[in-house]
Amino acid sequence: MKILFLNDSSLLRHGLASGFPLIDEIRYLPVHLANWEECLINLLRTWKPDFALAEGVSISTVAQKLFPLLRRNALPLVYWAIDDPPDWRLMSRPLGRGASLVLTPAQECLPLYRREKMRALYFHFACNPAFHCPTEPSFEYTCDLLLVANYYTAYPQRRIGLETILTPLRSGPFHLKVFGNEHWLANTDNYTLPAKIYQGYLPYEHLPCAYSSAKIVLGLHSVIDSPTMMSMRTFEALGCRAFFLTHWSPAMENLFKNHVHLVWSRHPDETLELVRFYLNRDDLRQKIARQGQAEVYRNHTYQHRLQSVRDRLEKL
């Protein structure tokens, strides 16, 4: 197959693209480029892709121009609704209407798409073993506790994760580092981090090294009541053989085993207890980290994900 990615995000380049076999050909044409329409028309004429693929907000600002252009050239669009379920109504539904197939990491959204007469399949985040793997640790990222996450005000459920996982660890005797957008320093929620904790934005290419340098990697999720949806960092951290501590959700319990693949907390006090316990147990951290990596390599790679939808993609 010939697949045209309409974005060049790290999620696509280092993630989803790895799931396609080598016989497939992938090209990138980010629609945020000034001349994307001209480039797309040329590609459709000379290369003739089988379908285009876009994720999340990447096509939201150009949809009114993009959709008619794709229809005129009979090019199917696959839309990966990575922000389901909270953004289903305002983003996934209108963008999904312009797609031939929607992929969603939230199983509970499948009936919503069917109700709107849209074809949709369950398709979660995953890891790429060639990229999400352990590396030599770096002094720059060495710490007791590491969180790689942006600060968002748009997802109210995310605050529950903050209060469960991050708040109890901010003032403790732990070496904590947080990487993400600058909203950690100023936001409308007035939930900010001191400069000694906030470390700036982490280039995605440095993610495996950062995860390999911390004793405990923390996880936050924007959704806490979905049976499947969780942060993509879960799969990525486990792939890097990190010891992953996050807050409980139905999705975490449905896909992983507590104290086997990772560890979850239900309360700020429990978070403190878990951190104090596991920081002193290198052997247990390493055992759980190895088991977590084995689990995602066995069941949650992008190759697994693409195999599950290959037949539908070939029929577009």
C-alpha positions as CSV (number, residue, x, y, z in Angstrom):
1,M,0.0,0.0,0.0
2,K,0.9,3.6,-0.4
3,I,0.1,5.7,2.6
4,L,0.2,9.5,2.8
5,F,0.5,11.0,6.3
6,L,-0.9,14.5,6.4
7,N,1.3,15.3,9.4
8,D,4.9,14.6,10.4
9,S,4.4,14.4,14.2
10,S,6.6,12.2,16.4
11,L,3.5,10.0,17.1
12,L,3.4,9.1,13.4
13,R,7.1,9.1,12.5
14,H,8.3,7.2,15.6
15,G,5.1,5.4,16.4
16,L,2.4,4.5,13.9
17,A,4.7,4.3,10.8
18,S,6.6,1.5,12.4
19,G,3.6,-0.8,12.3
20,F,3.4,-0.9,8.5
21,P,5.4,-3.6,6.8
22,L,8.4,-2.7,4.6
23,I,6.5,-3.4,1.4
24,D,4.3,-0.4,2.1
25,E,5.4,3.0,1.1
26,I,4.9,6.0,3.4
27,R,5.3,9.6,2.6
28,Y,4.7,12.7,4.7
29,L,2.9,15.9,3.6
30,P,2.2,18.1,6.6
31,V,-0.9,20.2,6.0
32,H,0.5,23.0,8.2
33,L,3.0,23.8,5.4
34,A,2.1,27.0,3.4
35,N,2.0,25.2,0.0
36,W,0.4,22.0,1.2
37,E,-2.5,22.2,-1.4
38,E,-0.1,22.4,-4.4
39,C,2.1,19.6,-3.0
40,L,-0.9,17.4,-2.4
41,I,-2.3,17.9,-5.9
42,N,1.1,17.0,-7.4
43,L,1.4,13.9,-5.2
44,L,-2.1,12.7,-6.1
45,R,-1.2,13.0,-9.8
46,T,2.3,11.5,-9.7
47,W,2.4,9.1,-6.8
48,K,-1.3,8.1,-6.4
49,P,-1.5,7.0,-2.7
50,D,-4.1,4.4,-1.6
51,F,-5.3,6.6,1.3
52,A,-4.3,9.6,3.5
53,L,-4.0,9.4,7.2
54,A,-4.3,12.2,9.8
55,E,-4.5,12.3,13.6
56,G,-6.1,14.6,16.2
57,V,-6.0,18.3,15.6
58,S,-3.5,18.1,12.7
59,I,-6.2,18.8,10.0
60,S,-8.7,20.8,12.0
61,T,-7.6,24.2,10.5
62,V,-7.6,23.0,6.9
63,A,-10.5,20.7,6.8
64,Q,-12.7,22.9,4.7
65,K,-10.2,22.9,2.0
66,L,-8.8,19.4,2.5
67,F,-12.1,17.4,2.4
68,P,-13.3,18.7,-1.0
69,L,-9.9,18.2,-2.5
70,L,-9.8,14.6,-1.3
71,R,-13.3,13.9,-2.6
72,R,-12.5,15.3,-6.0
73,N,-9.6,13.0,-6.3
74,A,-11.3,10.0,-4.7
75,L,-8.6,9.6,-2.0
76,P,-10.0,8.0,1.2
77,L,-9.0,9.6,4.5
78,V,-8.3,7.6,7.6
79,Y,-8.8,9.8,10.7
80,W,-7.2,8.7,14.0
81,A,-9.3,10.3,16.7
82,I,-6.6,10.4,19.4
83,D,-8.4,12.8,21.6
84,D,-11.5,10.6,22.1
85,P,-13.6,10.6,24.2
86,P,-13.4,14.2,25.6
87,D,-13.1,15.8,22.2
88,W,-15.5,13.5,20.3
89,R,-18.3,16.1,19.9
90,L,-16.2,19.2,19.0
91,M,-13.4,17.5,17.0
92,S,-13.8,13.8,16.2
93,R,-17.3,13.9,15.0
94,P,-16.9,16.8,12.5
95,L,-13.5,15.6,11.2
96,G,-14.7,12.0,11.1
97,R,-17.5,13.0,8.8
98,G,-14.8,13.8,6.2
99,A,-13.1,10.4,6.6
100,S,-13.8,7.0,5.1
101,L,-12.7,5.3,8.3
102,V,-12.2,6.6,11.8
103,L,-9.8,4.9,14.3
104,T,-10.4,5.5,18.0
105,P,-8.6,4.5,21.2
106,A,-11.8,4.7,23.1
107,Q,-14.1,1.7,22.7
108,E,-17.0,3.5,24.2
109,C,-17.0,5.9,21.2
110,L,-17.7,3.2,18.6
111,P,-21.5,3.3,19.2
112,L,-21.4,7.1,18.8
113,Y,-19.7,6.8,15.4
114,R,-22.2,4.1,14.3
115,R,-25.1,6.4,15.4
116,E,-23.6,9.1,13.1
117,K,-23.3,6.5,10.2
118,M,-19.5,6.7,10.3
119,R,-17.3,3.6,10.0
120,A,-15.0,3.3,13.0
121,L,-12.6,0.8,14.5
122,Y,-11.0,0.4,17.9
123,F,-7.3,1.4,17.5
124,H,-5.2,2.2,20.5
125,F,-1.8,3.8,21.1
126,A,1.1,1.4,21.3
127,C,4.9,1.3,21.3
128,N,7.6,0.9,18.7
129,P,10.3,-1.5,20.0
130,A,12.9,-0.1,17.7
131,F,12.5,3.3,19.3
132,H,10.8,2.8,22.6
133,C,13.5,0.8,24.2
134,P,16.1,1.2,27.0
135,T,19.2,3.4,26.3
136,E,22.2,4.4,28.3
137,P,21.1,6.8,31.1
138,S,22.0,10.4,31.0
139,F,23.0,12.7,33.9
140,E,20.7,15.3,32.5
141,Y,17.7,13.2,33.1
142,T,18.8,11.3,36.2
143,C,16.3,11.6,39.1
144,D,14.1,9.7,41.5
145,L,10.8,10.7,39.8
146,L,10.2,11.8,36.2
147,L,7.1,13.1,34.6
148,V,6.9,13.9,30.9
149,A,3.6,15.5,30.2
150,N,2.1,18.8,29.1
151,Y,-0.2,20.8,31.3
152,Y,-3.7,21.1,30.0
153,T,-6.6,23.1,31.3
154,A,-9.1,21.7,28.8
155,Y,-9.4,18.2,30.4
156,P,-10.9,18.5,33.9
157,Q,-10.4,14.8,34.7
158,R,-6.6,15.4,34.3
159,R,-6.7,17.4,37.6
160,I,-7.7,14.2,39.5
161,G,-4.5,12.5,38.2
162,L,-2.5,15.6,39.2
163,E,-3.8,15.5,42.7
164,T,-3.3,11.8,43.0
165,I,0.2,11.5,41.5
166,L,2.0,14.8,41.3
167,T,0.8,16.9,44.2
168,P,1.9,14.6,47.0
169,L,5.4,14.3,45.5
170,R,6.1,18.0,44.9
171,S,7.2,18.9,48.5
172,G,8.7,15.5,49.5
173,P,12.4,14.7,49.8
174,F,12.5,13.3,46.3
175,H,14.4,14.4,43.3
176,L,11.5,15.2,40.9
177,K,11.8,16.4,37.3
178,V,8.9,17.5,35.1
179,F,9.2,18.1,31.4
180,G,6.4,19.5,29.2
181,N,5.0,22.7,27.9
182,E,5.4,26.1,29.6
183,H,1.8,26.0,30.9
184,W,3.4,24.3,34.0
185,L,4.8,27.8,34.8
186,A,1.6,29.7,34.2
187,N,-2.0,28.6,33.7
188,T,-5.6,29.6,34.5
189,D,-5.8,26.9,37.1
190,N,-3.0,28.4,39.1
191,Y,-1.4,25.0,39.4
192,T,2.3,25.8,38.7
193,L,5.7,24.2,39.3
194,P,8.8,25.8,40.7
195,A,11.7,26.2,38.4
196,K,13.8,23.6,40.2
197,I,11.1,21.0,39.2
198,Y,10.1,22.2,35.8
199,Q,12.8,21.3,33.3
200,G,11.4,22.7,30.0
201,Y,10.1,20.9,27.0
202,L,11.6,17.4,26.2
203,P,12.3,16.7,22.5
204,Y,10.5,13.5,21.7
205,E,13.8,12.0,20.4
206,H,15.2,12.2,23.9
207,L,12.2,10.3,25.5
208,P,13.8,6.8,25.7
209,C,17.0,8.3,27.3
210,A,14.9,10.2,29.8
211,Y,12.8,7.2,30.7
212,S,16.0,5.1,31.0
213,S,17.5,7.6,33.5
214,A,14.8,7.8,36.1
215,K,14.1,5.4,38.9
216,I,10.3,5.9,38.7
217,V,8.4,7.3,35.7
218,L,5.1,9.0,36.5
219,G,2.0,8.9,34.3
220,L,-1.0,11.3,33.9
221,H,-4.2,10.6,32.0
222,S,-6.8,13.0,30.7
223,V,-9.5,10.4,30.9
224,I,-10.2,8.4,34.1
225,D,-13.5,6.7,33.3
226,S,-12.9,5.0,29.9
227,P,-12.5,1.2,29.6
228,T,-9.7,1.6,27.2
229,M,-8.4,5.2,26.7
230,M,-5.2,6.2,28.5
231,S,-2.1,8.2,27.8
232,M,0.2,7.0,25.0
233,R,3.0,7.5,27.5
234,T,1.9,4.3,29.2
235,F,2.9,2.1,26.3
236,E,6.0,4.2,25.5
237,A,7.4,4.1,29.1
238,L,6.8,0.4,29.4
239,G,8.5,-0.1,26.1
240,C,11.5,1.7,27.4
241,R,11.6,-0.7,30.4
242,A,10.7,2.1,32.8
243,F,9.1,1.5,36.2
244,F,5.8,3.2,35.6
245,L,3.6,4.7,38.4
246,T,0.3,6.2,37.5
247,H,-3.2,6.7,38.8
248,W,-5.9,4.0,38.6
249,S,-8.5,4.0,35.9
250,P,-10.7,1.2,34.4
251,A,-8.5,1.3,31.3
252,M,-5.3,0.6,33.3
253,E,-6.9,-2.3,35.1
254,N,-8.4,-3.7,31.9
255,L,-5.1,-3.7,30.0
256,F,-2.4,-4.2,32.7
257,K,-1.8,-5.9,36.1
258,N,-1.0,-3.9,39.1
259,H,2.5,-4.6,40.7
260,V,3.2,-6.9,37.7
261,H,3.4,-4.7,34.6
262,L,3.3,-1.3,36.4
263,V,1.9,0.2,39.6
264,W,-1.1,2.4,40.1
265,S,-2.3,4.5,43.0
266,R,-5.9,5.5,44.0
267,H,-5.0,8.2,46.6
268,P,-2.3,10.8,47.3
269,D,-1.3,9.0,50.5
270,E,-1.0,5.7,48.6
271,T,1.3,7.4,46.1
272,L,3.6,8.5,48.8
273,E,3.7,5.0,50.3
274,L,4.4,3.4,46.9
275,V,7.2,5.8,46.1
276,R,8.9,5.4,49.4
277,F,8.6,1.6,49.2
278,Y,9.8,1.2,45.6
279,L,12.6,3.7,45.7
280,N,14.3,1.4,48.2
281,R,13.6,-1.8,46.2
282,D,15.7,-1.7,43.0
283,D,15.1,-5.4,42.5
284,L,11.3,-5.1,42.4
285,R,11.4,-2.0,40.2
286,Q,13.5,-3.8,37.7
287,K,11.4,-6.9,37.8
288,I,8.2,-5.0,37.2
289,A,9.8,-2.9,34.5
290,R,11.0,-6.0,32.7
291,Q,7.5,-7.6,32.9
292,G,5.9,-4.4,31.7
293,Q,8.2,-4.2,28.7
294,A,7.6,-7.9,27.9
295,E,3.8,-7.2,28.0
296,V,3.8,-4.3,25.6
297,Y,6.2,-5.9,23.2
298,R,4.0,-9.0,23.2
299,N,0.6,-7.3,22.8
300,H,0.9,-3.6,22.3
301,T,3.2,-2.6,19.4
302,Y,2.1,-0.6,16.4
303,Q,2.6,-3.8,14.3
304,H,-0.1,-5.5,16.4
305,R,-2.4,-2.5,16.0
306,L,-2.0,-2.3,12.2
307,Q,-2.5,-6.1,11.8
308,S,-5.8,-5.7,13.5
309,V,-7.1,-3.3,10.9
310,R,-5.1,-4.2,7.8
311,D,-8.0,-5.9,6.0
312,R,-10.2,-2.7,6.4
313,L,-7.4,-0.5,5.2
314,E,-6.8,-2.6,2.1
315,K,-10.4,-2.3,1.2
316,L,-10.6,1.5,1.3
